[in-house]
Amino acid sequence: MRNSILVRSIAAVSGIVMLASVAASTDSSAKSDTKTETVSGNFSGAGASSQQAAVEAWIAGFQGTNPDAKVAYNPSGSGAGVSTFLTGATAWAGSDASLADNEVEQSKSVCASGTAFDIPVYISPIAVVFNLQGVSGKGKTLNMDAETIAKIFDGKITKWNDDAIKKQNPKVDLPDLDITVVHRSDKSGTTKNFLSYVKDAAGDAWSYDLGENWPNEVGQGAKGTSGVISTVQQADGTIGYADASQAGDLGTVAVKVGDDYVPFSAEAAAKVVDASPLDDSAKGDNRVVVKLDHNTTEKGAYPIVLVSYDVACPAYKDANTAKFVKSWLTYVTSDEGQQTAASAAGSAPMSNTLRQKVVKSIDAIKTK
């Protein structure tokens, strides 16, 4: 293998992660699945903070073969990213939630023709993280079923030594300590994915409508994935949810699936995605939306999964932007791009079956 030479300049302005002027030589065995033309120019995206580590790695890899392209990504959150894209201010958006029908309709004013589409680019477990002195720590878990998780986040279970938690963790010395729930304060696709699991799997224990905003007054809010993690880290007795790549040294919940308790892992998350159908009700052309089966009983599957999408147009008013987006998405969803994200963020590479569907959508982008 040839030694790679990588020069990276990183600038962060108002939360924007920008990697510029990258030159690299790549291993001949790790090439993108589809050949695309080299692109140049300045391009930006915004959205899901869960994707941040993966996007940083993708930018470095992409600029290795496109040294004249300068790419920036603002991890502003899924809702903010889609809103920015719909103003025409960015080339693409990252979102942990698929597009709503009204967002597809709004995209007509941004795209040169047709409507925006979303394709999965980043698959990762959502970890239920906690900070509990003497119990939590990297690699340490507590067992919980969906009903218990729902009642904690709805303020119905308020103590760490509640019988519902003790029965599932008989060998753990749980303290008589108040539980402090930490949730996202901003509009978040991670929230929607987490609550989608709770709503599907916890039955009557969760009564709220599904959305990207936190639905009750329980606990305290924090902005972005990093905000949730930071807040949970700061106090004993806290619990929250976040993209698993940022769980760090916090304790995490092993979720009950069938008769077993399954801790998060990329492999366990991939099992759920591959076993789940596509959502045929998604309006608009070229969309690839996964309808996660949160009630799976498949052995070794972890059901709290974030499928994060990139949102793009099938045609752009600027031909160079179209050329970039097609090249960018081709790289990101290639085997090379997916392995790059897995190494940087611990995500689960998409299967070849799912990739084939995604490639059809990317191929539909008009560059002339």
N, C-alpha and C positions, 0 to 999 in steps of 0.2 A: 504494500500500500504506500502510495506517495505521501510524504508529509504535507499537511495542509497549512497554508499560510493565511491567517485571519487577522485583519485589522479592523477593529470596530470603534466607531465613535458614537458615544451614547449621550444624548442630550435629553433632559427632562424639563419641560416647560409647561406649567399648569396641568400637571398630571399626564402630559403627553410623553409617551415613551417613543423616542426617535432614534433609530440606528441609521447612521449615514456613512457613506464612503466605505463600503465593505468590499474587499477583494479576497477571493479564496480560490484554491484549486481543490477539486473534490475527488474523492475516491471513485474510480471508474466503475466500481460495483454498486454504487449508490446513486443512480441517476433517476430523474423523474420518469414516471410512467409514460408521459406524452411529451413530445418535442414541441416547444413553443419558441416564437421569435424573441430575441433579446429586446428588452424594453428600457426606456430611459425617461426621466422626468421626475416630478415630485407628486407623490400620491399619499392620501391619508385615509384612515378608517377610524372608527370609534365604536365603543360598545362594551360588551361583557368583560367585566374585570376577571372572571374566572379564566378567560383565555390568555391573560396577560403573559404568563411565563412561556406559553406555547408560541404566542405571536412574536415575542422577542426572538425566540429561536428560529421561527420561520423567516423573520426579516433577515436575520444573518445568513441563513441558507439561501434565501431567494437572491439576495444581493451578491452572493458568491458567484452567481452566473449572470447577474444583471447589475454590474458595478455602477452603472450610470443611473440607476433607479434609487431614489431616496424615498423611503417609506416610513410613515409615522402612524402610531396607533394610540388613541386616547382611551384608557380603560375607564370610561365614564359611567359604565353600567348599561345593561341591555336596553332599558327604556330610553335613556338619553341617546344612546348610539343610534337606535332606529329613528328617533325623532330628528337627529342631525342628518342622517342619510336622506330622510324624506324632504329636507330643505335643499338637497343637492350639494351640500357642503363637503361631503365625503364620497369616496369612490365605492366604499362598501361599509357594512355595519356588522358587528359581531353581536349575536343575541342568544341568550339561554332559553328564549321562548320563541316558538314559531310565530310568524306574522299573523296578526288579527285580520279579519276580513276588511275592516276599514283601512288598515295600513296598506293592504294590497291595492285597494282602490285609490288611495292617496298617491301611490307610487306612479300613477299614470302621468302626473305632472312633472316627474323627475326623469323617468326613463324616456328615451327617444321614441320608443314604441313598446307596446305590450306593458306588462306589469312586473314588478319585482318578484323574485323568487328566493327561497331560502333552501340551503343544503347543509346537512350536518358536516362539520369539520373537526369537532372536538368532543370526544366522549370520555366522561370522567365520573367516578362515583362522587356523590355528595356525602361528606362525612358529618355525622352528628357529633360535634366536639364538646368536651367538657373539661373543666378545671376543678379538680376535687383533691384537696391535700391528702396525701397518703394513698390515694386510689389511682389518680390519673398519671399519665406519663407516656412517652412514645412507646407504641406497641401494646399499651394496656387498654383493655376494653371492658365495657359493662354490657350485659345482655338486656335487650328491650324488645318487646313486640310493638306493633304499630299502634295499638290502643294506648299503651303506656307513653309512647312518644307524643301522641296527640294530646293526651291529658296534661302532660308537662307543659307543652307549648300553648295550651289553652288555660293554664293556671288552675287546673283541677287537681293536679298533684303538685304539692308545694314544698315537700321535704325530701331530702335524699334518702332517708330511711323509711319512706313510705312502703307499705306492704307489697304494693305492685312491683316495686323495684327490688325489694329484698327477696321475694319469692323466685325471681329470675336470676338472682346473684347470691345464692345461699352461703357461699364461701367468702364473700366480701364483707368487711366491717364498714358498713355505711354510716356516716355521721348524722346526728340530729341537726341538720343544717338546712337553712332555706335555699331553695333553688332559684337562681336568677336567670331568667330567659334572656338571650340576646338574639335579636333578629335584624334583618336589613331595614334601614330607614328609607332607602331609595327604591324606586321602581326597579324590580329585579327579576330576571328570568330564573335565577337560582332559587329565589323564593317560590316562584310558580312551580318549578320542578319538585322542590321539597314538599310543598303543600299538595301537589298532585298525588304524590305517594301517600301522604297522610289521608287525604280525602278518599282515595281508592281503597286503601288497605285497612283503615281504622274504623270504617263503618259509621255508626251513630256517634262515635266519640268525637267526630269533627264535623261541625254543621255549617261552616262558612263557605261562601262561594269562592271559586278558584280565581286567582288573579295574580298580578305581579307586585301588588302592594300588600304589606302585612295587614291582616284583617282584624286584629283585636288590640286591646290596650295592655296586654300582658308584657312584662319585661321592659327592656330598653332597646332602642334602635341604634344601629351603627351603619355608617355609609360604606358600601363596597365590601368585597370579600375581605380585604386587609383590615377594614374597620371592625368587622365581626370578630376576626381572629384576635386582633389586638385587645378588644374589650373583654373577650373570654379569658385571655391570658392575664389580665390585670387583677382579677378578683377570684377568691375561693368560692366555689359553689355555683359557678356559671355554666351555662350550656347554650350552644348555638348550632348553626349549620353553615357549611361552607364547602367550596370545591376542595376535594380531598388533597389536592396537591399542596395546599397551604395549611394542612392540619398540624404539621411540625411536631412538637413535643407534647401536644395536648392528648388527653385520653379520647377514645372514640367509641361509638356504640356499635356492637355487633347486633344486626337486625334479625329478627326471627323470620325464617323462611321455611315453611313446612314444619318439621319437628326440630330443625337445627337453627343455630344462631350463626350468622355469616358476617365476618368482618369485611370492611371494604377492601377492594383491590381492583386493579385495572382488569384482570382476568374475570373477576366475578361480575363487574359491570358489563363487560363485553357479552357475557352469556345472556343477560337480560335483553340487550339491544338486538342481538341476533335472533332471539326467540320472539321478538315483538313485530307486529305488522306495521305497514305504512298507513298513515291516516288518509284514506281516500276522500274524506270530506273537505280536505284543504282546498280552498278555491284558488284558481290561478294556474297558469301553465308552468311547467318545469320545476314545481315544488317537490321536495323530498322531505316529508315530515314523518318522524317515527312516533308511533303511538305505543308508548311504553306499557308493558304488562306488569303493573306493580303488584299483582296478586300471584305472581309466578310461584310455583313450588319446586322449580328445578333445583336440584342439589348443587350447592356451591354458587348460586346466583345471588348477587347483591342488588336489591330492588330500588334503592334510592340513587337514581342515576341522572346526571345532567347530560343532555345532548345539546351541544351548543352549535348554533348555525352561523353561517355567513350569508348576509343578505346582499343581493346584487341585482342589476338590471340585465335584461336580455339584449338591450341596445342602449348605447350612451350617446349623448349629444356631442361628446368629444371622442374622436376615434382612438386617440392615444390612451385615454382612460379605459376604453373597452379592451384594448390590447393588453393593458396592464392587468385588469381584473381577470381576464381569461387566463393569462399566464400565472397570476398569483394563485387563483383557485386550483389550477391544474397542479401546481407545486404543492400547495397545502394539503390536498386530498390524495396525492400520490403516496406510494408506499414509503418513499424517502421522507416526505413531509410528515406523514403520520408517525414514523419511527423517530423523527427529530422531536416531535411534540412529546412522545412517550418518554424519551430520554430526559427532556427538560422539565416536564410537568407530571410525569407518572400517569398520563392518560392512556386510554385503551385504543390502539389503532383500529380503524374501521375494517370490517371484513371485505373481501373481494366482491362478495355479493352486493353489499351496500354500495361499494365504490362504483360498480358498473352502472347503477342507477344515477349516481351523482355525476359521473362523467358525461352522461347524456345531456344533463342540464347545462353543464359547463360548455359543452360543444355547441349549444344553441346560442351562445353569446355572439352577436354579430360584430366583427372587427372592421368591416368596410362599409 
